[in-house]
């Protein structure tokens, strides 16, 4: 069989409102700004890739991402698909989210082995505690537990004293019925990050995630040292973009766990390689993106089903007001169930939320 040729290449720029605001340390998020890549080759294979842009997770803005996506796509129709993948990867150091969208679209069209779901597979998912008032927190926690979730994420990085008071209430109310992940989203100073991990009780805490700014490795070391004295494990997320960042975390001994997201990795092959590299460095692994849509979360779930043994964080697809794709997975009892089937776009939904398109 001859090497596949790019027969059609379409870019979609979308803005999709969320059901409720997603609270982050650097401000609430009201909508997903997305770039979708649709690739069709001359063998009739179709692949989709996604870049959901969030400044703070990436240095890319949606405007820069859209411009770069058009640059990558320009002139690619009629060329070999392998050229499209190579051209996208050249942009990965500067625009990882957009590069990943192109590469993962090609990998889907190629029928990447890890995306094949011949048998049902289950991936446990975490749930986020969104409420801030104690009565509402208790109701929300009980509801998530009744739905089958056994790992809960608590957002922090706002006000240290209030965060710790709220966390202590959640620990007391959960009372060992679920594991807790505390995510500060870079919201604390070094002093506050140290105070958080030194002052919290370790009861039920699975990990504390990214207390300080991504580039502040000195703070990461200080927080990790304080956490070990308290029996707390720390995880880095926003600090990690490339394998050199994993190596740096290992060399500095400033992370017990590393979280990866497909959107930053450069594709499925790169993601699986990155997970293997983390394990080789002696650190734990968490996978998943809370700011991603159907395609990105489904791809991450496929990887997690093969390689990860803890709760996935690929719950972003639950946040938008509209589903853009039908993907072969569904939510059941706090887990994602992967099934046999095809990815199908809801073209009406895409057009409804479309801000621009490039063919």
Secondary structure as UniProt FT lines:
FT   STRAND          5..22
FT   TURN            25..26
FT   STRAND          29..41
FT   TURN            42..43
FT   STRAND          46..53
FT   TURN            56..57
FT   HELIX           62..73
FT   TURN            74..75
FT   TURN            77..78
FT   HELIX           81..90
FT   TURN            91..94
FT   HELIX           96..110
FT   HELIX           113..115
FT   STRAND          121..125
FT   STRAND          127..129
FT   HELIX           134..146
FT   TURN            147..148
FT   STRAND          151..155
FT   HELIX           160..174
FT   TURN            175..176
FT   STRAND          179..183
FT   TURN            185..186
FT   HELIX           190..199
FT   TURN            203..204
FT   STRAND          205..209
FT   TURN            214..215
FT   HELIX           217..230
FT   STRAND          234..236
FT   TURN            238..239
FT   HELIX           243..252
FT   STRAND          257..260
FT   HELIX           262..265
FT   HELIX           268..280
FT   TURN            281..282
FT   STRAND          284..287
FT   HELIX           294..307
FT   HELIX           316..318
FT   STRAND          325..326
FT   STRAND          329..332
FT   TURN            333..334
FT   STRAND          335..338
FT   STRAND          344..345
FT   HELIX           347..353
FT   STRAND          354..358
//
